[in-house]
Amino acid sequence: MASSIEKQVMAGVGVVYAARKAASLTALKLYVLAAGLIALWQLTWVHKVFANWQAVGLRGTWQFLTYAVVHTHASVQLTLAAIAVTGCWLAVDAVRGLSQRGALVH
């Protein structure tokens, strides 16, 4: 049976561990990505974007996306850029992490 002091010490260790994970670089990237997606949702009428996209079909996707990004407000463009950069940064981290794990297995 764990003593009272042992429980307090382990609780403190748990709080410090959780705080370090919540403030890690990867967590901060996820926060930026989530904030960017929420901002994009607030800045655009997402349902209308998808409705218009559906109207042009698969063949017109590239033209639709480039036209939509070029002819939108700067705030939406900056938000999209932040989402793209953060998403790429997270993808690079994921690939790097998977390749390091793979190197350790072999």
C-alpha positions in Angstrom: 0.0 0.0 0.0 1.3 3.4 -1.0 1.8 6.0 1.8 0.3 9.5 1.7 3.6 11.1 0.9 4.3 8.7 -1.9 0.9 9.4 -3.5 1.6 13.2 -3.2 5.0 12.8 -4.8 3.6 10.7 -7.7 0.8 13.1 -8.2 3.3 16.0 -8.5 5.4 13.9 -10.9 2.2 13.2 -13.0 1.3 16.9 -13.1 4.8 17.9 -14.2 4.8 15.1 -16.9 1.4 16.2 -18.2 2.4 19.9 -18.2 5.6 19.1 -20.2 3.6 17.1 -22.7 1.0 19.8 -23.1 3.7 22.4 -23.7 5.8 20.3 -26.0 6.6 21.6 -29.5 4.4 18.9 -31.1 1.5 19.9 -28.9 2.0 23.5 -29.7 1.9 22.7 -33.4 -1.4 20.8 -32.9 -2.8 23.8 -31.1 -1.9 26.1 -34.0 -3.4 23.7 -36.5 -6.6 23.4 -34.5 -6.8 27.2 -34.0 -6.2 27.6 -37.8 -9.0 25.2 -38.7 -11.4 26.9 -36.3 -10.5 30.3 -37.7 -10.9 29.0 -41.2 -14.4 27.7 -40.3 -15.3 31.1 -38.9 -13.9 33.1 -41.9 -15.5 31.0 -44.6 -18.8 29.4 -45.4 -17.5 25.9 -45.6 -20.7 24.4 -46.7 -20.8 26.8 -49.7 -17.2 26.0 -50.6 -18.1 22.3 -50.7 -21.3 23.0 -52.7 -19.4 25.1 -55.3 -16.6 22.5 -55.4 -19.2 19.8 -56.1 -20.6 21.9 -58.9 -17.3 21.9 -60.8 -16.6 18.2 -60.4 -13.3 16.4 -60.1 -11.9 17.7 -63.4 -12.2 21.4 -62.3 -10.8 20.8 -58.8 -7.4 22.4 -59.4 -8.8 25.5 -61.1 -11.5 25.8 -58.5 -9.1 25.7 -55.6 -6.6 28.1 -57.1 -9.3 30.5 -58.0 -10.9 30.2 -54.5 -7.6 30.9 -52.7 -6.5 33.7 -55.0 -9.8 35.5 -54.8 -10.4 35.4 -51.1 -9.5 37.8 -48.3 -6.0 38.1 -47.0 -7.1 36.7 -43.6 -8.3 33.5 -45.1 -5.1 33.2 -47.2 -2.9 33.7 -44.1 -5.0 31.2 -42.2 -4.6 28.7 -45.0 -0.9 29.3 -45.2 -0.6 28.7 -41.4 -2.6 25.5 -41.7 -0.4 24.3 -44.6 2.9 25.1 -42.9 1.9 23.6 -39.6 0.4 20.5 -41.3 3.6 20.0 -43.3 5.7 20.5 -40.2 3.7 17.9 -38.3 3.9 15.5 -41.2 7.7 15.8 -41.3 7.8 15.2 -37.5 5.6 12.1 -38.0 7.8 10.7 -40.7 11.0 11.4 -38.8 9.5 9.7 -35.7 8.4 6.7 -37.7 11.8 6.4 -39.4 13.6 6.6 -36.1 11.4 3.9 -34.6 12.0 1.8 -37.6 15.8 2.2 -37.3 15.6 1.1 -33.7 13.7 -2.1 -34.6 16.2 -3.3 -37.1 
